[in-house]
Structure formats: structure tokens, C-alpha cells
Amino acid sequence: MSRLTDQRYLRDEQYRDATNLHARIALHERCSTNPTGWMSWMFDQFALPPQAAVLEVGCGPGNLWRDNLGRIPPGWAITLTDFSPGMLEQARQNLAASGRPFAFEVADVQALPFPDNSFDAMIAMFMLQHVPDRTRAFGEIRRVLRPGGTLYAATFGRGHLRELHELLNRFVPGESLLVPPPADSFLLETGAAELSPWFNAVSLHGYDDALHVTEAEPLLAYVRSSPRFAGDDMAGLAHFVEAEIATHGAIRISKENGLFVASNPGIND
């Protein structure tokens, strides 16, 4: 089983807490070229009424809500779930001083503990690629969404961070320190086909961005934190990355991120 979908590894090691995720987010926050950050852009895509019940699955440390606190309509009732108790506790701590009544629950998107037709919107941000049985997950999402409710599902494309993969492959020729996602992963190229049998009016919204890396450490921290990292010569890699930056002035890495928006047809079998 790939580490990308190994639930025990993801829950007990990779996402035991927010440490690894924070390392990856830090690279994007420090080096992204789009002046509108991802969390702000993501919030911009929500088209919901002033009164709405919202569920985020795989919420991580709750950064989407922490970064957009001042923009949340007072009539939104927001429930945050994650299958990692440690990650959910981090979200609870991050939002404790928000003054908003967020609800928190440990939950697996493959078996959601909510009644049918509970939510007007569901958010799945860069997490569906980790779900072993997405058919079950889509069934559960559609079940708890109200008729006409909306799913917002973010993911990345096959070319995401392509230059980083190429850089690491030059460091260790013939080996992949960052193993690409499996062919059947939930990606920008495959997401519409997966969602269409379950949801109506599936559309894809692209986020134009890249990384301009001028210092080695945030890039190295990203590599160390990845569930797909399969190398251990970090000292050698540090020298290699520093030499690349010294030679070229910066390392430019393309990004392929986007958001699927889909509506629930209101037929829960």
C-alpha cells in the first residue's frame, strides 16, 4: 500500500500532529508568487447563503478558518472533522480564541457520523488523495449534503512541483526521493470523472501560482516532511540545493492546484 493512502501511517505518524503539514505549508507561504494566498483564494470560491451549515473533512489544523476569520458570515455553522485526533486538537487550539462556536469531531470521510441532509456545503481540501475507498467517501459526502448542496474539493495536478521532482532525481539519478502519486489518485486530471457519477455540474477552478525559492531550508523542510520522501542524505541534498540556488539565483517550481465545485443532485440512495 502506498503511504499516500496508508491510514495507519497517516494517522499515527505523518499526521499525528500538524508538524509535517506546517513544514509544507511554510514553503508555499514563503515562496509562492501569487499575491493572493491559497487560503484567501479558496474562501473566495465559496458561494453560500448567509445562513449555512458547513462541514470540512480532513480539516488539518484549521488554517482555512483561522486565516479567514474576519470573513466568515455570522450565520454559518461550521463543523470541522479530521481522522487524526492530534490534528483536530491542533485545529481546536488554533481557533479557541476566535469567538466562534466551531464544532469539532474526529471522523473518517468514509463513514461520516452525521444524519442525511445535514450540510449545505462540504469542503475537502487536499485530502481525497489520501482516502483508500473514495467510492464510499463520495457516497457519504452526497448522503450528508442537502439537495442542492455544494462540495468544494481541492487537489493538485500531475505536473505539480515538477521541477522539484526533477531536481531530486538529478541528486540521486535513477531513484525517486519524492515518489509521484499513484495513477489512480484524485488529481486535477481525474477528479471530474470521479465526481461526475455522484454530483451535478462539476466545474474546475484553477489557481495560478509557482514557487520562487531563494533559500534552501524551507525546501529541505518540505522534502523531509513529505509522506512520499524515500531518502536520507539530507546533508548532501542541502549542499546540492544550495549550489543550485547559488548558480541560478533561485529555483523556480511550477504548481498545479485547483478546486472542483460540484452540487448534490439530492438523490441519496
N, C-alpha and C positions, 0 to 999 in steps of 0.2 A: 504493500500500500504506500502511495506517495505521502510524504509528510504534509503535503498541502491539504489532504483530507483525512489524515490520521487523527481521529477525535481525541484519543488519549494523549497523544503527544501535544496537540494544540491546546487542550485544556490544562494539562498538568505541567507543561514545560514552556512552549512558545508563548502562550497567552495566559500563563499563570497569574501574571500581573501586566501592567502596561509598559514595562521597561523596554522590551524589544520594539513594541509599536511606537513608542516615543522616539526611539533612535531613528526609525524610518521616517516618521513624520518630520523630525528635525531637519533632515536633508532637504525635504521639499520646502519647508518653511524658510530655510536659509538660502536656498539656491534656485528656487523657481523663478521663471521670467515673467509669468503672468501677474500683473499687479493686483488683480482680484484673486485673493486666495481661494483654495478649493472649498473650504467650509462656507465662506460667504457666497460663492458661486452656487454651491449646492442648495443653499437656502433660497437663493433667488429663483430656483426652478419650481418651488412648491406653489401650487395653485389650489389653495384650500380656503374654505369659508372661515369667517371669524370664529365660529364655534365648530370645533372638530376634535375627534378622538384620534390620536396619532400613536402608532406603535413603531419603535425602532428595534429591529432584531440585529443581534451582533453589534451592540452599541459601543463596545470598547470602553474607553474612559470618558465617554460623553462629550467629546470635543465639539461635535456639531452644535450642541445646545449651549455649551459654555461659550463658544465663540460668537454665538448669535443671540445671546440672552436678551439684549435690548430690542430685538426684532420679533420676538415671539408674541403673537396675539394673546391677550389675557384669557380668551375663551378656548384656547387649545388645552386639552387634557392629554398629557404626554406620558406614555409608558415606555420605559427602557428595559430591554432584556439582553442578556448575554448568557452563553452556556458556561462561561468561566466565572465562578464566584469571585475570584480575585479581581478580574476585570470589572465586574459590576460594582464591587466595593469601591474601586477607584473612581468610577463614574459618580457614585453616591457622594464621595468626598469632594469631587470637583464641583458638584452642583449644590452642595449643602448650604452654601451662603447665598444662593440665587434668589431666595424668597419665593420660589415657585414650588408648587406641590407635585414634583415629578414622582411617578410611581416606578419602582424597581422590582424586577423579578428574574431569578435565574430560570432560563428557559432555552430549549432547543427548538429551532425553527422547524424541525421535522416532526415535532409533537407539541404544538403551542397550547398552553393551559388557559385558553380563553374561549368563551362561548362563540357560536356562529354570529356573524354580522356585528362584530364588536367595534370595528375601527373604520374611520373614513379614509385613512391613509396609512401605508406601511413603508418603512424605509429600510433598505438592506444595502449598506454601504461597504463595498469591497469585502463581502463576506460569503457570497454564494459560491465562490470558487472553493471554499473550504467544506461545503456540505456534501457528504457522501451520496445521499439519495435526494437529489433535487426534485424528482417527481413528487416525493412525499412533501417536500418543503413547499412546492408550488401549490399543492392541494391544500395544505394548511393555511398558506397565505390567502388563497382565494376563499377558504372557508370563513376565516375571521374578518375578512374585508366585507364591508357593507356593499350592497348593489350600487354600482357606480363609483365605488371607492377606488383609490389610486395606489399603485405600487411604484415606488421610486427605487430602482436597483442600479447601483453604481458598480462599474468594473473597469478593467483595462484591456488593451488590445495585444495581439501577438507581438507587435513591434515595440511595446512599452519597455523603456530603458535598454533599447537595443545596443547602444554604444557601450553601456556598462557591461553587458554580456560579452561583447567583442573585446573589450579591454581585459576582462578577466580571462578570456580564452587565449589572449596573447601572453598573459602572465604564465599560464600553465597550458601550453599548446596541447590540443587533443583531449582536454578534460573540461568539464563544465563546473566551475565553482558555484555558479548560480544556475541551477537546473531549470530550464523553461517549464512553464505549466503544462500539464498533460493536454493532449489534443482534444479531450472531451471536457475541458474546463469551461466554466462560464465566462465568456470573453465578449468583447465588442463584436467580434465576427460571428459568434454563435448564439448570443443572448436572445436576439429577436426570434430565431427559430425555436428556441426552448420555451420562450414565454408565450408565443402566439397560440398554442393549443389551450392555454389556460386563461388568457386575458385578451381584452379587446384593444384596438387602436394602439398598438405598441409603437413607440417612437424613440429615436435615439438622439440625445443632445450631447454634442462633443464639447470638450473643454480644451482649449488651445494653450499648450504650455510646454516648457522644456526646462532642463536643469543647466545652469551655468556654474560649474564647480571650480572654485579658485583655491580651495584648501582641502587637504587630504582627509582630515579626521572625520568630518561628517559623512563622507563617502565610505570610509572604512567602517564606521559605526553602523551604517546601513547594511553593509555586506555581512558583518558579524551577526547582526540581529535577524537575518533572513531565515525562515524555516527551510529555504532551499539551499543554504550555504553548505558546501561539502569540502571545504579546505581548512587548513590550519596554519599556514605560513603567513601570518599576519604581518610580521616584521618585514619579510621580503615583499609582500604586497604593498606595504606602506612606502617603502623605498621606490617601488615601481610607479605607484600613483604620484608620488612627489616629483619624480623625474618627468612624468607626462605633463604635469602642470607647469614645471619649470621650462620645459621645451615649448609648449604651446600657449602658455599663459592661462589656460583654463581647459577644462574638459566639458564639452557640450554633450548632453544626453537628452535624446528626444523622449517625450512622454505621450502615451495614448490612453487618456482617461475619458470616460463618458458616463452618461446616465440614461438608463432605459426608463421610460414612463409608460405605464400600462394601466388600463382600467378593468375593474372587475365586472364581468357581464351579469353578475347576480344570480348565477346558476350554480349552487353548491350541491354537488351530488353526494 
